[in-house]
Structure formats: structure tokens, C-alpha cells
Amino acid sequence: MNRILSSAVKVAGSLALIGGAVVAAAMPAAAAPPPTKAWGISAGGFIHINPVAPATIFNTPQVASHFIYPGFVTTGGILDRASATEAYSQVGSPKVYLFSQVDQLNASMATSTCRIGFFGTDGDTTIQAGSITVTGLPSIPLPRDPAINQKIFLPGITVTLNKQGVIAGIRTVTAIAISGFGQNLSIGVSRCRLLLA
């Protein structure tokens, strides 16, 4: 009987250790660094583009010499970085074909940054030498430092500059977001979350 109890105690002790290990394995998720991420370009809809050059705190920086999806979007160099407190995406020479080869959104550079501060998160966007050219409409210059969620409306298309939103404590900053006709495109995306959010 003592041997049975002794064996039961050993098994119970082992189960407690295993249970503790499972709890310990679950615990670090709350204590893990915030999920900061950045990527250069992505799209969903009829055309699907997985995040290009995605960076996390475990694989940073990430670079791409360029990205080309003929007739839809092209870029120059992409540089993405992520740390425990900041995410950063820089996309060189983004060019988006809106309605035809001559109807375009262009910029020499588009960047977004998301930062974690003591009281929360914030982000910003910089667009260098940006413009939209659509046949029959005057050229639209893009502001260098757009306001949060600054929108430009084109026939059937919405362009959002410095797109920002917070879902489940995660702030996402997109330098240029384009949506319309069942398609969306994101250029220069950075994402961060406050550790305790």
C-alpha cells in the first residue's frame, strides 16, 4: 500500500510539474515583447500579395531590392525594421496604377513608424514627392506629413494617407492605403502594441 501511495505521489508530483510547465509555457505570452512588425507592401482582393520584407524583433532588418506586380504596383528598395519599442517601414519609389498605365499614384519615398511610449502608442507617416495623376483631373499633390487617416477620393477608389487604427490594443500605421473595386493595397505598414494592452 505504501508503494502504491508512493507511486501515486510521484505521478501526482510529475503531473504537477507538467502542469506547471504548461502554465509556464502559457505565461510568457503575456510577458513577451510587444508584437512589433513592419512590412513594405501587401494586398488583398482579386490580387493577393503576401507581406513583402516582413520584419519582427526576431528578424530585423528585412530588405527587398524592389517589388513588381505588372500593371498594379511597383516599388524601389524596401527597408523594414522592428524592435521591442518601434516598427518602421520605408518603401522607395512606390508607383500604383489606378485605372490605366497613365493614371498613377507616385512618390519618391513612403515611410511609416509606430512607437510604444509610456502612455500608449503613436505613429506617423512621411511621403516624399508624392502625387496622383488621373486623366481628365488636375494633378493631386500628396502632403509630406499627412494628417491621420487623410483621405483622397477618386472615382470608385479611396486613397488613405497615414492610415491608423487600433484593434485589440495593436496600432497599425499604413503610409498609403488604397481601396476600391473589391481590392485593397497597403504600402509601408508598421504595427506595435503596448506591453500591457
Biotite code that builds the C-alpha atoms (Angstrom):
import biotite.structure as struc

atoms = struc.array([
    struc.Atom([0.000, 0.000, 0.000], chain_id="A", res_id=1, res_name="MET", atom_name="CA", element="C"),
    struc.Atom([2.843, 2.376, 0.867], chain_id="A", res_id=2, res_name="ASN", atom_name="CA", element="C"),
    struc.Atom([4.438, 1.593, -2.507], chain_id="A", res_id=3, res_name="ARG", atom_name="CA", element="C"),
    struc.Atom([1.167, 2.398, -4.297], chain_id="A", res_id=4, res_name="ILE", atom_name="CA", element="C"),
    struc.Atom([0.819, 5.698, -2.385], chain_id="A", res_id=5, res_name="LEU", atom_name="CA", element="C"),
    struc.Atom([4.462, 6.496, -3.010], chain_id="A", res_id=6, res_name="SER", atom_name="CA", element="C"),
    struc.Atom([3.991, 5.832, -6.728], chain_id="A", res_id=7, res_name="SER", atom_name="CA", element="C"),
    struc.Atom([0.796, 7.907, -6.752], chain_id="A", res_id=8, res_name="ALA", atom_name="CA", element="C"),
    struc.Atom([2.609, 10.785, -5.059], chain_id="A", res_id=9, res_name="VAL", atom_name="CA", element="C"),
    struc.Atom([5.408, 10.564, -7.625], chain_id="A", res_id=10, res_name="LYS", atom_name="CA", element="C"),
    struc.Atom([2.917, 10.539, -10.503], chain_id="A", res_id=11, res_name="VAL", atom_name="CA", element="C"),
    struc.Atom([0.980, 13.432, -8.964], chain_id="A", res_id=12, res_name="ALA", atom_name="CA", element="C"),
    struc.Atom([4.238, 15.295, -8.488], chain_id="A", res_id=13, res_name="GLY", atom_name="CA", element="C"),
    struc.Atom([5.167, 14.654, -12.111], chain_id="A", res_id=14, res_name="SER", atom_name="CA", element="C"),
    struc.Atom([1.753, 15.812, -13.286], chain_id="A", res_id=15, res_name="LEU", atom_name="CA", element="C"),
    struc.Atom([2.091, 18.939, -11.175], chain_id="A", res_id=16, res_name="ALA", atom_name="CA", element="C"),
    struc.Atom([5.462, 19.610, -12.792], chain_id="A", res_id=17, res_name="LEU", atom_name="CA", element="C"),
    struc.Atom([3.996, 19.023, -16.244], chain_id="A", res_id=18, res_name="ILE", atom_name="CA", element="C"),
    struc.Atom([1.019, 21.229, -15.405], chain_id="A", res_id=19, res_name="GLY", atom_name="CA", element="C"),
    struc.Atom([3.410, 23.862, -14.100], chain_id="A", res_id=20, res_name="GLY", atom_name="CA", element="C"),
    struc.Atom([5.394, 23.630, -17.314], chain_id="A", res_id=21, res_name="ALA", atom_name="CA", element="C"),
    struc.Atom([2.208, 24.074, -19.348], chain_id="A", res_id=22, res_name="VAL", atom_name="CA", element="C"),
    struc.Atom([1.233, 27.090, -17.250], chain_id="A", res_id=23, res_name="VAL", atom_name="CA", element="C"),
    struc.Atom([4.774, 28.438, -17.519], chain_id="A", res_id=24, res_name="ALA", atom_name="CA", element="C"),
    struc.Atom([4.659, 27.942, -21.271], chain_id="A", res_id=25, res_name="ALA", atom_name="CA", element="C"),
    struc.Atom([1.399, 29.870, -21.426], chain_id="A", res_id=26, res_name="ALA", atom_name="CA", element="C"),
    struc.Atom([2.611, 32.649, -19.140], chain_id="A", res_id=27, res_name="MET", atom_name="CA", element="C"),
    struc.Atom([5.423, 34.103, -21.282], chain_id="A", res_id=28, res_name="PRO", atom_name="CA", element="C"),
    struc.Atom([2.907, 35.169, -23.924], chain_id="A", res_id=29, res_name="ALA", atom_name="CA", element="C"),
    struc.Atom([1.785, 37.906, -21.530], chain_id="A", res_id=30, res_name="ALA", atom_name="CA", element="C"),
    struc.Atom([5.369, 38.743, -20.658], chain_id="A", res_id=31, res_name="ALA", atom_name="CA", element="C"),
    struc.Atom([6.714, 38.503, -24.217], chain_id="A", res_id=32, res_name="ALA", atom_name="CA", element="C"),
    struc.Atom([7.870, 41.627, -26.038], chain_id="A", res_id=33, res_name="PRO", atom_name="CA", element="C"),
    struc.Atom([5.120, 43.542, -27.845], chain_id="A", res_id=34, res_name="PRO", atom_name="CA", element="C"),
    struc.Atom([4.378, 42.245, -31.331], chain_id="A", res_id=35, res_name="PRO", atom_name="CA", element="C"),
    struc.Atom([6.062, 44.982, -33.332], chain_id="A", res_id=36, res_name="THR", atom_name="CA", element="C"),
    struc.Atom([6.098, 44.261, -37.050], chain_id="A", res_id=37, res_name="LYS", atom_name="CA", element="C"),
    struc.Atom([6.715, 46.089, -40.298], chain_id="A", res_id=38, res_name="ALA", atom_name="CA", element="C"),
    struc.Atom([6.364, 45.212, -43.961], chain_id="A", res_id=39, res_name="TRP", atom_name="CA", element="C"),
    struc.Atom([6.705, 47.081, -47.204], chain_id="A", res_id=40, res_name="GLY", atom_name="CA", element="C"),
    struc.Atom([3.652, 46.119, -49.238], chain_id="A", res_id=41, res_name="ILE", atom_name="CA", element="C"),
    struc.Atom([0.661, 43.787, -49.130], chain_id="A", res_id=42, res_name="SER", atom_name="CA", element="C"),
    struc.Atom([-2.645, 43.424, -50.957], chain_id="A", res_id=43, res_name="ALA", atom_name="CA", element="C"),
    struc.Atom([-5.922, 41.576, -50.723], chain_id="A", res_id=44, res_name="GLY", atom_name="CA", element="C"),
    struc.Atom([-8.783, 41.051, -53.132], chain_id="A", res_id=45, res_name="GLY", atom_name="CA", element="C"),
    struc.Atom([-8.556, 39.906, -56.741], chain_id="A", res_id=46, res_name="PHE", atom_name="CA", element="C"),
    struc.Atom([-4.800, 40.408, -56.451], chain_id="A", res_id=47, res_name="ILE", atom_name="CA", element="C"),
    struc.Atom([-3.262, 38.935, -53.306], chain_id="A", res_id=48, res_name="HIS", atom_name="CA", element="C"),
    struc.Atom([0.228, 39.943, -52.203], chain_id="A", res_id=49, res_name="ILE", atom_name="CA", element="C"),
    struc.Atom([1.713, 38.472, -49.037], chain_id="A", res_id=50, res_name="ASN", atom_name="CA", element="C"),
    struc.Atom([3.600, 40.982, -46.878], chain_id="A", res_id=51, res_name="PRO", atom_name="CA", element="C"),
    struc.Atom([6.891, 41.868, -48.582], chain_id="A", res_id=52, res_name="VAL", atom_name="CA", element="C"),
    struc.Atom([10.066, 42.020, -46.455], chain_id="A", res_id=53, res_name="ALA", atom_name="CA", element="C"),
    struc.Atom([8.238, 41.439, -43.131], chain_id="A", res_id=54, res_name="PRO", atom_name="CA", element="C"),
    struc.Atom([10.348, 42.369, -40.105], chain_id="A", res_id=55, res_name="ALA", atom_name="CA", element="C"),
    struc.Atom([9.803, 41.373, -36.474], chain_id="A", res_id=56, res_name="THR", atom_name="CA", element="C"),
    struc.Atom([12.018, 41.766, -33.449], chain_id="A", res_id=57, res_name="ILE", atom_name="CA", element="C"),
    struc.Atom([13.393, 38.314, -34.251], chain_id="A", res_id=58, res_name="PHE", atom_name="CA", element="C"),
    struc.Atom([14.294, 39.024, -37.900], chain_id="A", res_id=59, res_name="ASN", atom_name="CA", element="C"),
    struc.Atom([15.231, 42.632, -38.427], chain_id="A", res_id=60, res_name="THR", atom_name="CA", element="C"),
    struc.Atom([16.032, 44.435, -40.626], chain_id="A", res_id=61, res_name="PRO", atom_name="CA", element="C"),
    struc.Atom([14.385, 42.960, -43.700], chain_id="A", res_id=62, res_name="GLN", atom_name="CA", element="C"),
    struc.Atom([15.046, 44.341, -47.174], chain_id="A", res_id=63, res_name="VAL", atom_name="CA", element="C"),
    struc.Atom([13.902, 43.903, -50.748], chain_id="A", res_id=64, res_name="ALA", atom_name="CA", element="C"),
    struc.Atom([15.678, 45.481, -53.697], chain_id="A", res_id=65, res_name="SER", atom_name="CA", element="C"),
    struc.Atom([12.323, 46.152, -55.388], chain_id="A", res_id=66, res_name="HIS", atom_name="CA", element="C"),
    struc.Atom([8.837, 44.749, -55.879], chain_id="A", res_id=67, res_name="PHE", atom_name="CA", element="C"),
    struc.Atom([6.953, 44.453, -59.185], chain_id="A", res_id=68, res_name="ILE", atom_name="CA", element="C"),
    struc.Atom([3.414, 43.316, -59.896], chain_id="A", res_id=69, res_name="TYR", atom_name="CA", element="C"),
    struc.Atom([2.977, 44.364, -63.541], chain_id="A", res_id=70, res_name="PRO", atom_name="CA", element="C"),
    struc.Atom([0.109, 46.729, -64.217], chain_id="A", res_id=71, res_name="GLY", atom_name="CA", element="C"),
    struc.Atom([-0.703, 47.056, -60.500], chain_id="A", res_id=72, res_name="PHE", atom_name="CA", element="C"),
    struc.Atom([2.177, 48.268, -58.330], chain_id="A", res_id=73, res_name="VAL", atom_name="CA", element="C"),
    struc.Atom([5.965, 48.620, -58.396], chain_id="A", res_id=74, res_name="THR", atom_name="CA", element="C"),
    struc.Atom([8.474, 49.850, -55.842], chain_id="A", res_id=75, res_name="THR", atom_name="CA", element="C"),
    struc.Atom([12.133, 50.532, -55.459], chain_id="A", res_id=76, res_name="GLY", atom_name="CA", element="C"),
    struc.Atom([14.037, 49.380, -52.391], chain_id="A", res_id=77, res_name="GLY", atom_name="CA", element="C"),
    struc.Atom([12.171, 48.364, -49.231], chain_id="A", res_id=78, res_name="ILE", atom_name="CA", element="C"),
    struc.Atom([13.628, 48.527, -45.713], chain_id="A", res_id=79, res_name="LEU", atom_name="CA", element="C"),
    struc.Atom([11.678, 47.302, -42.677], chain_id="A", res_id=80, res_name="ASP", atom_name="CA", element="C"),
    struc.Atom([12.799, 47.275, -39.051], chain_id="A", res_id=81, res_name="ARG", atom_name="CA", element="C"),
    struc.Atom([11.236, 46.214, -35.753], chain_id="A", res_id=82, res_name="ALA", atom_name="CA", element="C"),
    struc.Atom([12.414, 46.445, -32.154], chain_id="A", res_id=83, res_name="SER", atom_name="CA", element="C"),
    struc.Atom([10.670, 45.918, -28.825], chain_id="A", res_id=84, res_name="ALA", atom_name="CA", element="C"),
    struc.Atom([9.509, 49.547, -28.895], chain_id="A", res_id=85, res_name="THR", atom_name="CA", element="C"),
    struc.Atom([9.273, 50.612, -32.536], chain_id="A", res_id=86, res_name="GLU", atom_name="CA", element="C"),
    struc.Atom([8.382, 49.419, -36.032], chain_id="A", res_id=87, res_name="ALA", atom_name="CA", element="C"),
    struc.Atom([9.459, 51.214, -39.192], chain_id="A", res_id=88, res_name="TYR", atom_name="CA", element="C"),
    struc.Atom([8.764, 50.666, -42.901], chain_id="A", res_id=89, res_name="SER", atom_name="CA", element="C"),
    struc.Atom([10.385, 52.558, -45.767], chain_id="A", res_id=90, res_name="GLN", atom_name="CA", element="C"),
    struc.Atom([9.306, 51.974, -49.366], chain_id="A", res_id=91, res_name="VAL", atom_name="CA", element="C"),
    struc.Atom([11.247, 53.624, -52.162], chain_id="A", res_id=92, res_name="GLY", atom_name="CA", element="C"),
    struc.Atom([9.582, 54.882, -55.338], chain_id="A", res_id=93, res_name="SER", atom_name="CA", element="C"),
    struc.Atom([6.112, 53.368, -54.927], chain_id="A", res_id=94, res_name="PRO", atom_name="CA", element="C"),
    struc.Atom([4.044, 53.551, -58.121], chain_id="A", res_id=95, res_name="LYS", atom_name="CA", element="C"),
    struc.Atom([0.433, 52.363, -58.243], chain_id="A", res_id=96, res_name="VAL", atom_name="CA", element="C"),
    struc.Atom([-1.505, 52.036, -61.494], chain_id="A", res_id=97, res_name="TYR", atom_name="CA", element="C"),
    struc.Atom([-5.012, 53.220, -60.660], chain_id="A", res_id=98, res_name="LEU", atom_name="CA", element="C"),
    struc.Atom([-7.216, 52.984, -63.759], chain_id="A", res_id=99, res_name="PHE", atom_name="CA", element="C"),
    struc.Atom([-4.655, 52.589, -66.542], chain_id="A", res_id=100, res_name="SER", atom_name="CA", element="C"),
    struc.Atom([-0.924, 52.793, -67.179], chain_id="A", res_id=101, res_name="GLN", atom_name="CA", element="C"),
    struc.Atom([-1.117, 56.603, -67.227], chain_id="A", res_id=102, res_name="VAL", atom_name="CA", element="C"),
    struc.Atom([-3.355, 57.026, -64.143], chain_id="A", res_id=103, res_name="ASP", atom_name="CA", element="C"),
    struc.Atom([-0.875, 56.696, -61.295], chain_id="A", res_id=104, res_name="GLN", atom_name="CA", element="C"),
    struc.Atom([-0.028, 57.385, -57.688], chain_id="A", res_id=105, res_name="LEU", atom_name="CA", element="C"),
    struc.Atom([3.707, 58.072, -57.386], chain_id="A", res_id=106, res_name="ASN", atom_name="CA", element="C"),
    struc.Atom([6.121, 59.064, -54.628], chain_id="A", res_id=107, res_name="ALA", atom_name="CA", element="C"),
    struc.Atom([9.867, 59.065, -54.239], chain_id="A", res_id=108, res_name="SER", atom_name="CA", element="C"),
    struc.Atom([9.534, 57.560, -50.734], chain_id="A", res_id=109, res_name="MET", atom_name="CA", element="C"),
    struc.Atom([6.797, 56.474, -48.310], chain_id="A", res_id=110, res_name="ALA", atom_name="CA", element="C"),
    struc.Atom([7.562, 55.684, -44.668], chain_id="A", res_id=111, res_name="THR", atom_name="CA", element="C"),
    struc.Atom([5.549, 54.782, -41.603], chain_id="A", res_id=112, res_name="SER", atom_name="CA", element="C"),
    struc.Atom([6.579, 54.465, -37.974], chain_id="A", res_id=113, res_name="THR", atom_name="CA", element="C"),
    struc.Atom([4.784, 53.062, -34.940], chain_id="A", res_id=114, res_name="CYS", atom_name="CA", element="C"),
    struc.Atom([6.238, 53.681, -31.470], chain_id="A", res_id=115, res_name="ARG", atom_name="CA", element="C"),
    struc.Atom([5.474, 52.403, -27.992], chain_id="A", res_id=116, res_name="ILE", atom_name="CA", element="C"),
    struc.Atom([5.618, 55.080, -25.310], chain_id="A", res_id=117, res_name="GLY", atom_name="CA", element="C"),
    struc.Atom([4.977, 55.165, -21.581], chain_id="A", res_id=118, res_name="PHE", atom_name="CA", element="C"),
    struc.Atom([1.310, 56.081, -22.028], chain_id="A", res_id=119, res_name="PHE", atom_name="CA", element="C"),
    struc.Atom([0.499, 54.173, -25.219], chain_id="A", res_id=120, res_name="GLY", atom_name="CA", element="C"),
    struc.Atom([1.378, 54.016, -28.891], chain_id="A", res_id=121, res_name="THR", atom_name="CA", element="C"),
    struc.Atom([1.620, 56.598, -31.632], chain_id="A", res_id=122, res_name="ASP", atom_name="CA", element="C"),
    struc.Atom([2.630, 56.661, -35.240], chain_id="A", res_id=123, res_name="GLY", atom_name="CA", element="C"),
    struc.Atom([3.302, 58.874, -38.227], chain_id="A", res_id=124, res_name="ASP", atom_name="CA", element="C"),
    struc.Atom([3.853, 58.842, -41.961], chain_id="A", res_id=125, res_name="THR", atom_name="CA", element="C"),
    struc.Atom([6.121, 60.745, -44.330], chain_id="A", res_id=126, res_name="THR", atom_name="CA", element="C"),
    struc.Atom([5.535, 60.832, -48.082], chain_id="A", res_id=127, res_name="ILE", atom_name="CA", element="C"),
    struc.Atom([8.216, 62.450, -50.223], chain_id="A", res_id=128, res_name="GLN", atom_name="CA", element="C"),
    struc.Atom([7.427, 63.984, -53.618], chain_id="A", res_id=129, res_name="ALA", atom_name="CA", element="C"),
    struc.Atom([4.088, 62.226, -53.914], chain_id="A", res_id=130, res_name="GLY", atom_name="CA", element="C"),
    struc.Atom([1.286, 62.904, -56.386], chain_id="A", res_id=131, res_name="SER", atom_name="CA", element="C"),
    struc.Atom([-1.753, 61.363, -58.057], chain_id="A", res_id=132, res_name="ILE", atom_name="CA", element="C"),
    struc.Atom([-2.260, 61.824, -61.783], chain_id="A", res_id=133, res_name="THR", atom_name="CA", element="C"),
    struc.Atom([-5.596, 60.790, -63.303], chain_id="A", res_id=134, res_name="VAL", atom_name="CA", element="C"),
    struc.Atom([-6.650, 61.533, -66.880], chain_id="A", res_id=135, res_name="THR", atom_name="CA", element="C"),
    struc.Atom([-9.088, 64.451, -67.001], chain_id="A", res_id=136, res_name="GLY", atom_name="CA", element="C"),
    struc.Atom([-8.362, 65.604, -63.435], chain_id="A", res_id=137, res_name="LEU", atom_name="CA", element="C"),
    struc.Atom([-5.793, 68.086, -62.140], chain_id="A", res_id=138, res_name="PRO", atom_name="CA", element="C"),
    struc.Atom([-2.715, 66.518, -60.563], chain_id="A", res_id=139, res_name="SER", atom_name="CA", element="C"),
    struc.Atom([-3.138, 65.998, -56.803], chain_id="A", res_id=140, res_name="ILE", atom_name="CA", element="C"),
    struc.Atom([-0.014, 66.569, -54.697], chain_id="A", res_id=141, res_name="PRO", atom_name="CA", element="C"),
    struc.Atom([0.352, 64.311, -51.663], chain_id="A", res_id=142, res_name="LEU", atom_name="CA", element="C"),
    struc.Atom([1.259, 66.078, -48.398], chain_id="A", res_id=143, res_name="PRO", atom_name="CA", element="C"),
    struc.Atom([4.673, 65.296, -46.952], chain_id="A", res_id=144, res_name="ARG", atom_name="CA", element="C"),
    struc.Atom([3.274, 64.835, -43.433], chain_id="A", res_id=145, res_name="ASP", atom_name="CA", element="C"),
    struc.Atom([-0.359, 63.795, -43.877], chain_id="A", res_id=146, res_name="PRO", atom_name="CA", element="C"),
    struc.Atom([-2.853, 64.007, -41.053], chain_id="A", res_id=147, res_name="ALA", atom_name="CA", element="C"),
    struc.Atom([-4.033, 60.734, -39.557], chain_id="A", res_id=148, res_name="ILE", atom_name="CA", element="C"),
    struc.Atom([-6.480, 58.997, -41.915], chain_id="A", res_id=149, res_name="ASN", atom_name="CA", element="C"),
    struc.Atom([-6.302, 61.755, -44.539], chain_id="A", res_id=150, res_name="GLN", atom_name="CA", element="C"),
    struc.Atom([-8.473, 60.626, -47.444], chain_id="A", res_id=151, res_name="LYS", atom_name="CA", element="C"),
    struc.Atom([-8.454, 61.400, -51.160], chain_id="A", res_id=152, res_name="ILE", atom_name="CA", element="C"),
    struc.Atom([-11.489, 60.262, -53.121], chain_id="A", res_id=153, res_name="PHE", atom_name="CA", element="C"),
    struc.Atom([-11.230, 59.224, -56.766], chain_id="A", res_id=154, res_name="LEU", atom_name="CA", element="C"),
    struc.Atom([-13.961, 57.626, -58.892], chain_id="A", res_id=155, res_name="PRO", atom_name="CA", element="C"),
    struc.Atom([-14.519, 54.275, -57.131], chain_id="A", res_id=156, res_name="GLY", atom_name="CA", element="C"),
    struc.Atom([-11.229, 54.454, -55.223], chain_id="A", res_id=157, res_name="ILE", atom_name="CA", element="C"),
    struc.Atom([-10.303, 55.793, -51.777], chain_id="A", res_id=158, res_name="THR", atom_name="CA", element="C"),
    struc.Atom([-6.682, 56.656, -51.016], chain_id="A", res_id=159, res_name="VAL", atom_name="CA", element="C"),
    struc.Atom([-5.946, 56.951, -47.298], chain_id="A", res_id=160, res_name="THR", atom_name="CA", element="C"),
    struc.Atom([-2.669, 58.534, -46.244], chain_id="A", res_id=161, res_name="LEU", atom_name="CA", element="C"),
    struc.Atom([-1.230, 57.880, -42.780], chain_id="A", res_id=162, res_name="ASN", atom_name="CA", element="C"),
    struc.Atom([-3.957, 55.317, -42.157], chain_id="A", res_id=163, res_name="LYS", atom_name="CA", element="C"),
    struc.Atom([-4.084, 54.499, -38.449], chain_id="A", res_id=164, res_name="GLN", atom_name="CA", element="C"),
    struc.Atom([-6.296, 52.318, -36.325], chain_id="A", res_id=165, res_name="GLY", atom_name="CA", element="C"),
    struc.Atom([-6.130, 50.425, -33.036], chain_id="A", res_id=166, res_name="VAL", atom_name="CA", element="C"),
    struc.Atom([-7.682, 46.971, -32.711], chain_id="A", res_id=167, res_name="ILE", atom_name="CA", element="C"),
    struc.Atom([-7.200, 44.839, -29.586], chain_id="A", res_id=168, res_name="ALA", atom_name="CA", element="C"),
    struc.Atom([-4.502, 47.240, -28.397], chain_id="A", res_id=169, res_name="GLY", atom_name="CA", element="C"),
    struc.Atom([-2.483, 46.918, -31.620], chain_id="A", res_id=170, res_name="ILE", atom_name="CA", element="C"),
    struc.Atom([-1.868, 50.128, -33.565], chain_id="A", res_id=171, res_name="ARG", atom_name="CA", element="C"),
    struc.Atom([-1.334, 49.749, -37.309], chain_id="A", res_id=172, res_name="THR", atom_name="CA", element="C"),
    struc.Atom([0.100, 52.636, -39.328], chain_id="A", res_id=173, res_name="VAL", atom_name="CA", element="C"),
    struc.Atom([-0.023, 52.427, -43.121], chain_id="A", res_id=174, res_name="THR", atom_name="CA", element="C"),
    struc.Atom([1.724, 55.128, -45.128], chain_id="A", res_id=175, res_name="ALA", atom_name="CA", element="C"),
    struc.Atom([-0.546, 54.702, -48.182], chain_id="A", res_id=176, res_name="ILE", atom_name="CA", element="C"),
    struc.Atom([-3.672, 52.544, -48.277], chain_id="A", res_id=177, res_name="ALA", atom_name="CA", element="C"),
    struc.Atom([-5.767, 52.237, -51.432], chain_id="A", res_id=178, res_name="ILE", atom_name="CA", element="C"),
    struc.Atom([-9.136, 50.501, -51.656], chain_id="A", res_id=179, res_name="SER", atom_name="CA", element="C"),
    struc.Atom([-11.843, 50.130, -54.273], chain_id="A", res_id=180, res_name="GLY", atom_name="CA", element="C"),
    struc.Atom([-13.465, 47.709, -56.704], chain_id="A", res_id=181, res_name="PHE", atom_name="CA", element="C"),
    struc.Atom([-13.018, 44.835, -54.238], chain_id="A", res_id=182, res_name="GLY", atom_name="CA", element="C"),
    struc.Atom([-9.257, 45.377, -53.995], chain_id="A", res_id=183, res_name="GLN", atom_name="CA", element="C"),
    struc.Atom([-7.011, 46.863, -51.331], chain_id="A", res_id=184, res_name="ASN", atom_name="CA", element="C"),
    struc.Atom([-3.330, 47.726, -51.292], chain_id="A", res_id=185, res_name="LEU", atom_name="CA", element="C"),
    struc.Atom([-1.124, 48.723, -48.348], chain_id="A", res_id=186, res_name="SER", atom_name="CA", element="C"),
    struc.Atom([2.248, 50.431, -48.744], chain_id="A", res_id=187, res_name="ILE", atom_name="CA", element="C"),
    struc.Atom([4.608, 50.975, -45.804], chain_id="A", res_id=188, res_name="GLY", atom_name="CA", element="C"),
    struc.Atom([2.994, 49.230, -42.821], chain_id="A", res_id=189, res_name="VAL", atom_name="CA", element="C"),
    struc.Atom([4.202, 49.338, -39.217], chain_id="A", res_id=190, res_name="SER", atom_name="CA", element="C"),
    struc.Atom([2.448, 47.802, -36.226], chain_id="A", res_id=191, res_name="ARG", atom_name="CA", element="C"),
    struc.Atom([3.007, 47.938, -32.465], chain_id="A", res_id=192, res_name="CYS", atom_name="CA", element="C"),
    struc.Atom([1.223, 47.185, -29.190], chain_id="A", res_id=193, res_name="ARG", atom_name="CA", element="C"),
    struc.Atom([1.683, 48.472, -25.658], chain_id="A", res_id=194, res_name="LEU", atom_name="CA", element="C"),
    struc.Atom([3.015, 45.649, -23.493], chain_id="A", res_id=195, res_name="LEU", atom_name="CA", element="C"),
    struc.Atom([0.068, 45.810, -21.074], chain_id="A", res_id=196, res_name="LEU", atom_name="CA", element="C"),
    struc.Atom([-2.615, 46.476, -23.713], chain_id="A", res_id=197, res_name="ALA", atom_name="CA", element="C"),
])
